[in-house]
Amino acid sequence: MHIGLIGLGKMGFNMRERMRNGGIEVTGYDRNPDITDVASVDELITALPTPRLVWVMVPAGDITDAVVTELGAKLSPGDLVIDGGNSRFTEDQKHAAALAEKGIRFADCGVSGGVWGLQNGYGLMAGGADEDIALAMPVFDALRPEGDRADSFVHVGGVGAGHYAKMVHNGIEYGLMQAYAEGYELLAAKDIVKDLPGTFRAWQKGTVVRSWLLDLMVKALDEDPGLASIDDYVEDSGEGRWTVEEAIANAVPAPAITAALFARFSSREDSSPAMKMVSALRHQFGGHATRPAS
C-alpha cells in the first residue's frame, strides 16, 4: 500500500517511519526541506496511486483547514483524506461535508502514543464510513502496537467519532496526571518520607495504580530528582477544555477532569510542585516543551 502523509513534525515524522517499518510505502510532505520526501503537495499527489489515501498530520485549526482546502482543490473523486491530528470533532464534520461536494472521502483518527509511538505503536480511534476505514486498515495495522487489533484500534463510529473519543481520552489523561502530581506533592511535603523516587518506583509492579504514566513519572524523577530544572507553568492543548465543554453540554458530571483543567490555569499564577510534575509528565510522554525554572 502507498499513502501520502502531510506533516512530519514530532508525531508525523515517527509515524512515517513506523508505517515504512510495517510495509507501507509512504510519501511524506513537510515545509521543512530537510525532512520532506517531495517539494510540494502537487508532487505528493502525483506520486500516489489512485484512489489516493492522504493522511494529514498537522496542528489543529487554521493549518488543518488550509491543508484540507488545498487537498479538496487538487484530489480526485474517490480519494480519501484522513485527519490524524487533534482536530475538534465538529471540524471533522465540516471538512467531510466540504470534500463530499467534490466526491472526496474523509475520515478522522485520534492518535495517542506521543514521542514513544515509533517504538511502542499508537493507540488509534477512527471515525468514518465502514468502507473508508476498511480501505485504510493496512495503515492502521502498521501504526498500532502488535497483538490483537481490538486492544489498540477502534472504529468508533461515523465522521467525528474518532476525534471525540480522543478528546475524552485526553480529558481522562488530564485527571490521571493531576492525581499522580498531587500525590507527588503530598509525599514531598512530609518530612518522614525519605525516599520519594523510590516510593513511586515501588508502585510500578503489583499495585492498583501502576501504569505507563507512573513509569514516566519515575523516569522524570530519575532525570531530575527534584524537578529543579522545570517551571510549574503547564499549558493545555485544547482537548481538556473541549471535554469539559462537552460534559456541560451533555449534563455529564466531570469533576475530576474539570478540576485538573482548572489546576493548569492555577499553575500559571503560583509555584506548585504538583504542576511541575504535570509539566514533567507531559514532556515525558508527548515531548511537550517545558519552561525552565526561573
Residue pairs with C-beta under 8 A, 6 or more apart in sequence:
1 23
1 24
1 25
1 53
1 138
1 139
2 24
2 25
2 26
2 27
2 47
2 48
2 49
3 19
3 24
3 25
3 26
3 27
3 48
3 53
3 54
3 55
3 139
4 26
4 27
4 28
4 29
4 44
4 45
4 47
4 48
4 52
4 53
4 54
4 55
5 12
5 15
5 16
5 19
5 26
5 27
5 28
5 29
5 54
5 55
5 57
6 12
6 28
6 29
6 30
6 41
6 44
6 54
6 55
6 56
6 57
6 58
6 67
7 29
7 30
7 56
7 57
7 58
7 67
7 85
8 16
8 28
8 29
8 30
8 32
8 35
8 36
8 57
9 30
9 57
9 58
10 115
10 286
10 287
11 57
11 84
11 111
11 113
11 114
11 117
12 28
12 30
12 57
12 58
13 35
14 115
14 117
14 118
15 55
15 57
15 84
15 111
15 117
15 118
15 122
15 143
16 26
16 28
17 118
18 117
18 118
18 121
18 122
18 142
18 143
19 26
19 139
19 142
19 143
20 26
21 142
22 141
22 142
22 143
23 138
23 142
24 138
24 139
24 142
26 37
27 37
27 38
27 44
27 47
27 48
28 35
28 36
28 37
28 38
28 44
29 36
29 37
29 38
29 40
29 41
29 43
29 44
30 36
33 39
37 44
38 44
38 47
41 67
41 70
41 71
41 74
42 74
44 54
45 52
45 54
45 74
45 75
48 54
50 76
50 78
50 79
51 76
51 78
51 79
51 80
51 135
52 75
52 76
52 79
52 80
53 79
53 80
53 82
53 135
53 136
53 139
54 71
54 75
54 79
54 80
54 81
54 82
55 82
55 84
55 139
56 64
56 67
56 68
56 71
56 81
56 82
56 83
56 84
56 85
57 84
57 85
58 64
58 67
58 85
59 85
59 86
60 85
60 86
60 87
60 88
60 91
60 238
61 87
64 83
64 85
64 87
64 91
64 95
65 91
65 95
68 81
68 83
68 95
68 98
68 99
69 98
71 81
71 99
71 104
72 98
72 99
72 102
72 104
75 81
75 102
75 104
76 103
76 104
77 102
77 103
77 104
78 103
78 104
78 105
79 104
79 105
80 104
80 105
80 106
80 107
80 132
80 135
80 136
81 95
81 99
81 104
81 105
81 106
81 107
82 106
82 107
82 108
82 109
82 128
82 136
83 92
83 95
83 106
83 107
83 108
83 109
83 163
84 108
84 109
84 111
86 110
86 163
86 166
86 170
86 237
86 238
86 239
87 95
87 108
87 163
88 163
88 167
88 238
88 242
89 108
89 127
89 160
89 161
89 163
89 164
89 167
90 160
92 106
92 108
92 127
92 159
92 160
92 162
92 163
93 159
93 160
95 106
96 106
96 159
96 160
99 105
99 106
100 106
105 128
105 129
105 132
106 128
106 132
106 159
107 126
107 127
107 128
107 129
107 132
107 133
107 136
107 159
107 162
108 126
108 127
108 128
108 159
108 160
108 161
108 162
108 163
109 124
109 125
109 126
109 127
109 140
109 162
109 163
110 124
110 125
110 126
110 162
110 163
110 165
110 166
110 167
110 169
111 117
111 122
111 123
111 124
111 125
111 143
111 166
112 122
112 123
112 124
112 125
112 166
112 169
113 120
113 121
113 122
113 123
114 285
114 286
114 287
115 285
115 286
115 287
116 285
117 143
120 145
121 143
121 144
121 145
121 146
121 152
122 143
122 144
122 145
122 152
123 144
123 145
123 152
123 153
123 169
124 140
124 143
124 144
124 152
124 153
124 154
124 162
125 153
125 154
125 156
125 161
125 162
125 163
125 165
125 166
125 169
126 133
126 136
126 140
126 153
126 154
126 155
126 156
126 162
127 155
127 156
127 157
127 158
127 159
127 160
127 161
127 162
127 163
127 164
127 165
128 155
128 158
128 159
128 162
129 158
129 159
130 155
133 140
133 155
140 153
141 149
141 153
144 152
144 153
145 151
145 152
154 165
156 162
156 164
156 165
164 246
166 239
167 239
167 242
167 243
167 246
168 243
168 246
170 237
170 239
170 240
170 243
171 239
171 240
171 242
171 243
171 244
171 254
171 257
172 257
173 213
174 236
174 240
174 243
174 257
174 260
174 261
174 264
175 256
175 257
175 259
175 260
176 211
176 213
177 213
177 260
177 277
177 278
177 281
177 282
178 256
178 259
178 260
178 263
178 274
178 278
179 256
180 213
180 214
180 217
180 277
180 281
181 274
181 275
181 276
181 277
181 278
181 281
182 274
184 196
184 200
184 217
184 273
184 274
184 277
185 272
185 273
185 274
185 277
187 193
187 196
187 199
188 196
188 273
189 273
193 199
196 221
196 225
197 218
197 221
197 222
197 225
200 214
200 217
200 218
200 221
201 218
203 209
203 210
203 214
204 210
204 214
204 215
204 218
212 285
213 281
213 285
216 281
216 284
216 285
217 277
217 280
217 281
217 284
219 284
220 227
220 277
220 280
220 281
220 283
220 284
221 227
224 230
224 280
227 273
227 276
227 277
227 280
228 293
229 290
229 292
229 293
230 276
230 279
230 280
230 283
230 290
230 291
230 292
230 293
231 276
231 279
231 290
231 291
231 292
231 293
231 294
232 267
232 271
232 272
232 273
232 274
232 275
232 276
232 279
233 267
233 268
233 275
233 279
233 291
234 264
234 267
234 268
234 275
234 278
234 279
234 282
235 264
235 282
235 288
236 261
236 264
236 265
237 288
240 257
240 260
240 261
240 264
241 261
243 254
243 257
243 261
244 254
244 257
244 258
244 261
246 252
247 253
247 254
247 257
247 258
263 274
263 275
263 278
264 275
264 278
266 272
266 275
267 275
267 278
267 279
279 290
279 291
280 290
282 288
282 290
283 289
283 290
